[in-house]
Amino acid sequence: MQFDILTTFPNSFSNLNESIIKRAQQNNLIQINIHDLRQWATDKHKTTDDSPFGGGPGMLMKIEPIYKALKALKVYPKINPKVRIILTSAAGLLWNQNKAQEYSLNIERLIIICGHYEGVDHRVAEFLADEEISIGKYVLSGGEIPAMVMLDSVSRLLIGVLGNKSSLNEESYNEDGLEYPQYTRPNLFQSDEGDEWKVPDILISGNHSKIKEWRDCNKFSL
């Protein structure tokens, strides 16, 4: 799967070369391209924002660099139905596990336009983007963090990205609900203050049917 991120702050994505995402790229399971929108700005100052018509605070991202970027990437006008163009927006649909699953199964190339400043010229949402997506009911400085959230949550669902296939079967927010509490060594942890925190006995009993029963009864709820 290919991800193309359109942003005015490309250095925000330097941590994509870590852990699972790094291995997925090395194994050619995903391809991530970070594009600086300034390269498609037309003036000598490489301006990507301007003041809104009608007045008001802040600056809006301009439509021209975004349009030119989509044209250069050959995703607009769109021909391939397996390409999806997303605009990050506080007013967008709320991102969730079902959405990540839908994208991992049906999309081959995901274009994410990172909003910034006061917002984006609304014509981008009206005529260029397929969907507006939000990752929560709060306001962020820009769409770079939401883009990373979407990229990560979709990538881990792709075949081969997680080393252990069974990891997805017990994934948090799967169709059976949230995961259960999990523990590892040591069985008994003693704090510097003298507290003793012990792993539930059933988990070290070796009785797998009882362990499953305990896990089913202790799944987290929203």
Backbone bond lengths (Angstrom), bond angles and torsions (degrees), N, CA, C in turn:
res aa  C-N    CA-C-N  psi(-1)  N-CA   C-N-CA  omega(-1)  CA-C   N-CA-C  phi
1 M - - - 1.463 - - 1.520 109.04 -
2 Q 1.313 116.16 141.43 1.457 121.08 -178.23 1.525 110.22 -110.05
3 F 1.332 115.25 133.99 1.462 122.21 176.25 1.526 108.52 -115.88
4 D 1.330 116.62 129.90 1.457 122.13 173.48 1.521 108.23 -119.80
5 I 1.339 116.53 119.24 1.457 121.91 -177.75 1.521 108.77 -106.85
6 L 1.332 117.38 122.64 1.457 122.81 177.07 1.520 108.39 -102.12
7 T 1.333 116.97 119.11 1.459 121.27 -173.01 1.516 110.84 -150.38
8 T 1.314 116.57 156.55 1.465 121.06 171.22 1.529 110.64 -95.91
9 F 1.329 116.89 0.11 1.467 121.51 179.90 1.534 109.73 -130.83
10 P 1.313 118.33 68.45 1.469 121.37 -174.84 1.522 114.30 -62.02
11 N 1.336 118.11 -26.76 1.462 119.90 -179.30 1.525 112.63 -68.12
12 S 1.324 117.14 -12.92 1.469 120.40 178.40 1.524 112.24 -64.42
13 F 1.337 116.91 -17.37 1.459 120.43 -172.85 1.533 113.50 -102.93
14 S 1.324 116.79 19.44 1.470 120.16 -177.23 1.524 112.82 -64.43
15 N 1.349 117.35 -25.35 1.472 119.19 -177.60 1.525 113.35 -82.90
16 L 1.339 117.94 7.43 1.460 119.50 176.67 1.529 111.80 -75.53
17 N 1.303 117.22 -8.66 1.463 120.88 177.24 1.521 111.18 -95.61
18 E 1.316 116.07 45.68 1.455 122.40 180.00 1.522 110.10 -134.24
19 S 1.319 116.15 151.55 1.462 124.78 165.72 1.531 113.02 53.55
20 I 1.342 116.24 -135.08 1.456 123.13 -173.00 1.527 111.73 -60.83
21 I 1.332 116.95 -42.13 1.458 120.97 -178.73 1.524 110.51 -64.61
22 K 1.324 116.85 -39.73 1.462 120.34 178.25 1.524 110.77 -62.12
23 R 1.334 116.69 -46.84 1.468 120.65 -179.44 1.523 111.20 -64.10
24 A 1.325 116.99 -38.96 1.464 120.66 179.66 1.528 110.80 -61.98
25 Q 1.325 116.78 -37.56 1.464 120.13 177.01 1.523 111.24 -70.21
26 Q 1.331 116.18 -42.83 1.464 120.03 179.85 1.526 111.52 -62.21
27 N 1.327 116.32 -33.13 1.469 121.55 -179.79 1.526 112.88 -89.03
28 N 1.329 116.19 8.01 1.471 121.94 177.89 1.527 113.33 59.54
29 L 1.331 115.83 31.40 1.457 120.56 175.94 1.524 110.76 -87.69
30 I 1.321 115.73 -30.86 1.462 121.00 174.75 1.530 108.87 -136.70
31 Q 1.319 115.00 155.32 1.462 121.42 174.18 1.514 107.63 -127.92
32 I 1.337 116.91 128.11 1.456 121.68 -178.41 1.522 109.33 -118.24
33 N 1.327 115.58 123.58 1.459 121.39 177.81 1.530 108.81 -119.68
34 I 1.320 116.36 122.53 1.465 121.94 178.41 1.526 108.10 -102.16
35 H 1.331 116.91 122.27 1.461 122.09 -175.67 1.527 110.34 -115.70
36 D 1.311 116.30 126.35 1.456 121.77 176.06 1.529 108.70 -82.01
37 L 1.324 116.19 116.10 1.464 120.44 -177.08 1.531 112.60 -61.85
38 R 1.332 116.36 -20.91 1.466 118.10 -178.96 1.538 112.56 -62.79
39 Q 1.321 116.72 -23.81 1.469 117.53 -179.25 1.530 112.32 -68.68
40 W 1.329 116.14 -13.91 1.458 119.55 177.79 1.532 112.03 -107.12
41 A 1.335 117.49 7.18 1.471 120.62 173.84 1.524 108.57 -74.29
42 T 1.309 116.85 147.91 1.468 120.50 -171.07 1.524 114.07 -100.54
43 D 1.323 119.54 -14.54 1.463 120.66 -178.28 1.529 110.64 -95.90
44 K 1.308 116.88 167.73 1.469 121.19 -174.41 1.522 112.84 -67.58
45 H 1.327 117.30 -21.13 1.461 120.69 179.86 1.543 112.33 -91.43
46 K 1.330 116.87 1.33 1.463 122.51 -179.90 1.533 111.24 55.96
47 T 1.320 116.03 49.36 1.459 122.17 -176.29 1.525 111.53 -78.53
48 T 1.318 116.53 130.27 1.468 120.97 178.53 1.521 112.11 -116.05
49 D 1.336 118.28 2.54 1.463 120.59 -178.70 1.532 109.75 -138.38
50 D 1.335 114.64 161.93 1.458 120.12 179.71 1.530 107.79 -157.97
51 S 1.331 116.42 167.21 1.473 121.00 -179.20 1.524 110.21 -74.41
52 P 1.334 117.39 149.31 1.476 120.51 -177.31 1.517 112.74 -75.79
53 F 1.334 116.29 145.11 1.461 120.57 171.24 1.527 108.87 -62.71
54 G 1.318 116.39 143.76 1.457 120.52 178.94 1.507 113.21 86.68
55 G 1.345 117.04 -2.81 1.459 120.20 179.00 1.512 112.52 84.22
56 G 1.298 115.54 177.76 1.458 121.28 -179.30 1.523 110.61 123.27
57 P 1.328 116.47 163.66 1.460 120.56 -176.11 1.527 112.16 -76.36
58 G 1.325 115.80 157.67 1.456 121.06 171.75 1.516 113.48 78.58
59 M 1.334 113.71 -178.94 1.455 122.65 -177.95 1.524 109.31 -123.05
60 L 1.323 115.68 153.12 1.460 121.73 178.43 1.520 109.88 -112.57
61 M 1.332 115.95 143.73 1.458 119.78 172.87 1.522 109.08 -69.34
62 K 1.322 116.32 135.77 1.459 122.65 -175.95 1.533 111.14 -78.56
63 I 1.325 115.41 153.44 1.458 120.32 -179.87 1.529 112.28 -76.70
64 E 1.357 117.72 -33.22 1.470 119.91 -172.16 1.531 114.09 -57.13
65 P 1.351 119.67 -51.83 1.466 118.63 -178.92 1.526 113.02 -61.93
66 I 1.333 116.48 -35.51 1.468 120.14 -179.94 1.524 110.35 -68.40
67 Y 1.325 116.08 -45.26 1.468 120.52 177.67 1.530 110.88 -59.48
68 K 1.329 117.09 -47.36 1.460 121.34 -178.69 1.536 111.09 -64.09
69 A 1.330 116.44 -35.88 1.466 120.14 178.49 1.526 110.69 -65.21
70 L 1.312 116.95 -45.32 1.468 120.56 179.72 1.524 111.28 -64.34
71 K 1.318 116.45 -36.72 1.467 120.15 176.11 1.521 110.58 -65.64
72 A 1.342 116.76 -43.95 1.462 120.93 -178.81 1.528 111.51 -64.87
73 L 1.333 116.49 -33.76 1.463 120.86 178.73 1.533 112.21 -81.87
74 K 1.326 116.10 -2.27 1.469 123.06 177.82 1.532 112.74 60.98
75 V 1.317 115.04 38.24 1.462 119.70 175.94 1.531 111.60 -114.83
76 Y 1.331 116.77 1.02 1.458 121.90 173.68 1.523 108.90 -143.45
77 P 1.344 118.09 131.53 1.470 127.39 -7.18 1.530 111.24 -59.39
78 K 1.306 115.90 144.61 1.458 120.93 -172.51 1.527 110.95 -85.62
79 I 1.333 113.97 131.01 1.461 121.08 178.27 1.524 110.73 -112.37
80 N 1.326 116.59 -41.37 1.461 122.15 -176.12 1.534 110.86 -82.92
81 P 1.339 119.19 117.89 1.470 120.92 -179.63 1.522 113.58 -68.48
82 K 1.331 117.24 -12.59 1.459 120.79 179.36 1.531 112.67 -90.95
83 V 1.324 115.93 10.50 1.464 122.32 172.31 1.523 107.82 -102.72
84 R 1.323 116.95 133.99 1.467 120.89 179.06 1.526 109.11 -127.87
85 I 1.323 116.11 131.05 1.461 122.06 178.15 1.525 108.70 -107.49
86 I 1.330 115.64 121.19 1.457 121.93 -177.24 1.524 109.68 -114.50
87 L 1.321 115.96 140.35 1.458 122.25 170.02 1.524 107.51 -112.79
88 T 1.325 117.06 123.76 1.466 119.21 175.85 1.519 108.41 -73.08
89 S 1.331 116.08 134.59 1.461 120.27 -175.55 1.523 109.34 -161.01
90 A 1.326 115.96 137.42 1.469 120.15 176.61 1.522 111.39 -63.12
91 A 1.331 116.59 -21.08 1.466 121.03 -179.41 1.519 112.46 -92.47
92 G 1.336 118.01 3.91 1.454 120.87 -174.90 1.513 114.85 -82.13
93 L 1.331 115.47 178.99 1.458 121.61 175.05 1.515 109.40 -64.52
94 L 1.331 116.65 144.39 1.454 120.84 -177.26 1.526 110.46 -76.92
95 W 1.324 116.05 123.92 1.464 122.40 179.45 1.525 110.13 -68.81
96 N 1.333 116.89 137.90 1.464 120.65 177.72 1.527 109.67 -150.28
97 Q 1.326 116.21 -180.00 1.457 120.40 -176.05 1.528 112.11 -64.55
98 N 1.320 116.70 -36.13 1.466 119.60 178.79 1.528 111.27 -63.32
99 K 1.326 116.12 -37.59 1.464 120.53 178.68 1.526 109.95 -67.79
100 A 1.328 116.14 -42.07 1.465 119.97 177.66 1.525 110.53 -60.97
101 Q 1.334 116.48 -41.80 1.457 121.27 179.00 1.529 110.86 -63.54
102 E 1.322 116.67 -43.47 1.471 121.27 178.38 1.524 111.18 -58.18
103 Y 1.317 116.29 -45.27 1.464 120.32 -178.98 1.519 111.19 -67.35
104 S 1.338 117.14 -40.22 1.470 120.13 -177.44 1.526 111.47 -65.29
105 L 1.326 117.42 -27.25 1.462 121.44 -177.15 1.526 112.82 -91.66
106 N 1.329 117.19 -29.85 1.464 119.73 -167.86 1.520 115.63 -116.71
107 I 1.323 117.78 -8.85 1.459 120.42 -174.17 1.528 110.24 -115.58
108 E 1.331 116.34 136.93 1.462 121.63 176.56 1.528 111.98 -101.65
109 R 1.316 116.08 -27.74 1.465 120.11 -179.05 1.521 108.90 -141.09
110 L 1.328 115.55 124.64 1.459 121.43 -177.43 1.527 109.33 -116.07
111 I 1.334 115.76 120.84 1.460 122.19 178.17 1.524 107.08 -103.72
112 I 1.337 117.57 122.88 1.460 121.40 179.80 1.522 109.04 -116.48
113 I 1.326 115.31 118.23 1.464 121.87 176.36 1.522 107.94 -93.58
114 C 1.324 116.98 117.09 1.460 121.11 -177.64 1.523 110.51 -85.35
115 G 1.320 115.95 112.04 1.454 119.76 174.50 1.530 110.84 -66.88
116 H 1.325 116.66 160.34 1.464 120.52 177.90 1.520 108.68 -161.72
117 Y 1.322 115.48 175.06 1.456 122.40 -179.80 1.537 109.90 58.96
118 E 1.323 116.92 -141.34 1.459 120.37 -178.66 1.526 111.49 -75.19
119 G 1.318 116.40 -19.37 1.453 120.39 -179.55 1.520 110.49 155.98
120 V 1.334 115.37 -160.55 1.464 122.56 -176.46 1.520 108.35 -128.53
121 D 1.310 116.84 140.60 1.470 121.31 173.51 1.531 108.33 -44.57
122 H 1.328 116.24 124.46 1.465 120.64 -170.65 1.525 113.09 -62.81
123 R 1.305 118.32 -18.46 1.451 120.72 178.75 1.539 111.95 -64.85
124 V 1.323 116.61 -23.21 1.468 119.69 175.13 1.522 109.56 -64.18
125 A 1.335 116.67 -46.27 1.463 120.77 177.95 1.524 111.78 -67.86
126 E 1.334 116.52 -37.31 1.467 121.33 -176.70 1.530 113.33 -71.07
127 F 1.326 116.62 -41.21 1.462 119.42 -167.58 1.529 115.70 -121.43
128 L 1.327 119.01 -18.13 1.452 120.26 -174.50 1.527 113.45 -110.85
129 A 1.305 117.66 -41.71 1.464 121.21 -176.23 1.531 111.46 -85.82
130 D 1.333 115.49 146.75 1.461 120.50 174.79 1.525 111.46 -81.67
131 E 1.340 114.82 -31.72 1.451 119.99 -175.99 1.521 110.39 -151.85
132 E 1.339 115.26 148.81 1.464 121.11 167.94 1.522 107.16 -104.20
133 I 1.327 116.20 134.06 1.461 121.01 -175.63 1.525 110.11 -127.27
134 S 1.340 115.25 136.72 1.464 123.07 173.27 1.528 108.61 -118.94
135 I 1.325 117.60 148.20 1.471 119.34 176.51 1.526 112.07 -102.39
136 G 1.325 117.79 4.09 1.459 119.01 177.76 1.509 111.79 170.59
137 K 1.315 116.05 166.24 1.460 122.06 -177.47 1.524 110.12 -88.20
138 Y 1.326 114.40 65.33 1.456 122.36 176.46 1.518 106.99 -157.83
139 V 1.315 116.43 167.46 1.462 121.40 -176.18 1.523 109.47 -108.68
140 L 1.339 116.01 131.42 1.461 122.74 175.53 1.516 109.60 -110.15
141 S 1.322 116.37 165.26 1.461 120.57 -179.63 1.522 112.29 -68.82
142 G 1.325 116.54 -26.16 1.458 119.72 -179.10 1.511 111.38 -164.75
143 G 1.328 115.52 177.64 1.465 120.98 -176.06 1.509 114.35 -90.77
144 E 1.336 117.66 6.47 1.463 119.78 -177.27 1.525 111.71 -66.70
145 I 1.321 117.61 -44.74 1.470 120.18 178.59 1.526 111.20 -64.72
146 P 1.337 120.09 -47.57 1.466 119.46 174.23 1.525 113.08 -55.80
147 A 1.324 118.02 -38.84 1.465 120.80 178.92 1.522 110.72 -61.15
148 M 1.336 116.97 -42.68 1.462 120.33 178.49 1.522 111.66 -66.18
149 V 1.326 116.27 -37.58 1.467 120.37 177.72 1.526 110.65 -61.46
150 M 1.314 116.31 -46.70 1.463 120.16 -179.28 1.519 111.45 -66.37
151 L 1.318 116.32 -43.83 1.460 120.55 179.87 1.524 110.93 -59.36
152 D 1.326 116.24 -46.11 1.463 120.56 -178.16 1.525 111.66 -66.32
153 S 1.334 116.86 -45.54 1.466 120.09 -175.03 1.528 112.30 -69.18
154 V 1.346 117.03 -29.94 1.462 120.06 176.04 1.525 110.58 -77.71
155 S 1.332 116.46 -44.14 1.466 120.74 -175.36 1.515 112.64 -58.46
156 R 1.321 117.39 -42.63 1.460 120.15 -175.19 1.535 112.20 -67.98
157 L 1.329 117.26 -14.73 1.464 120.83 177.98 1.522 113.06 -89.12
158 L 1.328 116.50 -9.74 1.465 120.13 -179.05 1.524 110.39 -76.57
159 I 1.319 116.39 143.77 1.462 122.08 -177.74 1.527 110.40 -58.48
160 G 1.323 115.69 126.75 1.454 121.07 175.64 1.510 115.35 94.59
161 V 1.350 118.03 -14.69 1.463 119.56 -176.68 1.528 111.15 -70.04
162 L 1.335 116.76 -45.25 1.465 119.98 174.28 1.522 108.47 -85.58
163 G 1.318 115.98 132.58 1.461 119.51 -176.87 1.514 113.25 -61.74
164 N 1.325 117.38 -35.92 1.458 122.16 -177.51 1.530 109.13 -105.68
165 K 1.333 116.87 112.13 1.470 120.80 -177.19 1.524 112.42 -59.15
166 S 1.336 116.85 -32.26 1.462 119.74 -177.41 1.525 111.84 -69.17
167 S 1.350 117.46 -15.42 1.460 120.03 178.95 1.524 110.97 -58.90
168 L 1.334 116.94 -37.08 1.458 120.13 -179.06 1.519 112.36 -71.32
169 N 1.328 116.71 -27.56 1.463 120.02 -178.51 1.520 112.05 -66.20
170 E 1.341 116.08 -26.89 1.455 120.39 -179.07 1.520 111.01 -117.16
171 E 1.312 115.95 27.67 1.446 121.64 -176.99 1.517 110.54 -67.15
172 S 1.344 116.59 144.04 1.459 120.72 173.07 1.522 109.41 -58.99
173 Y 1.346 116.57 146.01 1.453 123.29 179.91 1.519 112.99 63.82
174 N 1.352 118.31 25.39 1.449 118.32 173.55 1.526 108.93 -80.04
175 E 1.322 115.93 -176.59 1.476 119.14 -172.70 1.524 112.92 -66.16
176 D 1.345 117.43 -18.65 1.463 120.23 179.73 1.516 112.84 -92.26
177 G 1.326 117.33 1.68 1.450 119.84 179.33 1.517 111.91 109.45
178 L 1.327 115.64 -171.16 1.449 121.03 -177.31 1.523 111.65 -76.89
179 E 1.331 115.19 162.71 1.458 119.73 179.01 1.517 111.19 -70.86
180 Y 1.316 114.44 169.00 1.459 124.05 177.24 1.527 109.20 -94.14
181 P 1.352 118.35 166.07 1.468 120.49 175.08 1.526 110.85 -61.99
182 Q 1.318 116.74 142.52 1.459 120.92 178.82 1.526 110.51 -130.06
183 Y 1.320 115.81 150.64 1.460 122.11 -175.42 1.527 109.92 -137.79
184 T 1.336 116.37 159.30 1.457 121.27 172.74 1.530 109.11 -141.26
185 R 1.328 118.16 -176.77 1.461 122.19 -177.49 1.535 111.13 -63.17
186 P 1.333 117.05 147.13 1.471 128.09 4.10 1.521 112.18 -83.88
187 N 1.306 115.95 156.09 1.460 121.59 177.39 1.524 110.52 -60.70
188 L 1.337 116.60 -42.52 1.463 121.82 178.98 1.522 108.40 -118.43
189 F 1.335 116.39 118.60 1.464 120.82 177.95 1.520 108.64 -107.37
190 Q 1.327 115.70 129.74 1.459 121.09 179.17 1.522 109.02 -111.73
191 S 1.327 115.92 123.37 1.457 121.08 -179.79 1.526 110.32 -80.28
192 D 1.330 116.87 164.19 1.467 121.81 177.75 1.519 111.49 -62.82
193 E 1.345 116.24 -21.81 1.472 120.57 -179.44 1.516 112.56 -87.16
194 G 1.331 117.27 0.05 1.458 120.52 178.08 1.518 114.90 94.74
195 D 1.348 117.32 3.78 1.463 119.94 177.03 1.520 110.03 -76.19
196 E 1.333 116.08 148.32 1.459 122.09 176.61 1.524 108.84 -120.62
197 W 1.326 115.15 121.19 1.467 120.77 -178.74 1.515 108.56 -117.32
198 K 1.331 115.36 115.31 1.460 121.75 -170.57 1.529 111.43 -109.33
199 V 1.312 115.29 145.64 1.465 121.49 173.43 1.534 108.33 -71.76
200 P 1.350 119.39 140.28 1.470 120.72 176.68 1.525 111.74 -52.39
201 D 1.323 116.26 133.37 1.468 121.73 -174.55 1.520 113.02 -56.57
202 I 1.344 117.08 -35.66 1.455 120.14 -174.76 1.528 111.43 -60.94
203 L 1.356 117.19 -30.39 1.463 120.89 -175.64 1.522 112.94 -74.20
204 I 1.315 117.22 -16.45 1.470 120.30 177.82 1.526 110.81 -113.27
205 S 1.341 115.97 16.40 1.461 120.52 -177.73 1.518 112.97 -81.87
206 G 1.349 117.36 -23.85 1.457 120.56 -175.65 1.516 113.24 84.23
207 N 1.323 117.82 -2.91 1.464 122.81 -179.63 1.537 108.16 -89.29
208 H 1.331 116.31 96.18 1.456 120.60 -170.92 1.525 113.28 -68.10
209 S 1.307 117.77 -32.66 1.463 119.44 178.28 1.530 110.72 -68.15
210 K 1.335 116.21 -39.40 1.464 120.24 177.57 1.521 111.02 -69.88
211 I 1.326 116.46 -35.75 1.467 120.70 177.40 1.525 110.06 -63.12
212 K 1.350 115.81 -44.35 1.466 118.92 178.84 1.523 110.79 -62.60
213 E 1.316 116.25 -41.81 1.459 120.83 179.43 1.531 109.98 -61.54
214 W 1.341 116.64 -42.87 1.464 120.68 179.24 1.527 110.37 -63.08
215 R 1.328 116.43 -43.94 1.457 120.38 -179.63 1.528 111.75 -62.95
216 D 1.337 116.15 -43.12 1.465 120.13 179.90 1.536 111.32 -62.26
217 C 1.322 115.65 -33.85 1.464 120.84 -177.63 1.524 112.97 -81.43
218 N 1.319 115.91 -15.09 1.468 119.57 -173.81 1.521 113.61 -116.79
219 K 1.331 116.60 19.49 1.461 118.06 176.51 1.521 109.98 -64.88
220 F 1.309 115.23 141.90 1.456 120.07 179.60 1.520 109.73 -68.36
221 S 1.301 116.45 148.69 1.460 120.88 176.44 1.518 108.71 -118.20
222 L 1.329 115.87 153.71 1.466 120.60 179.84 1.522 110.45 -77.03
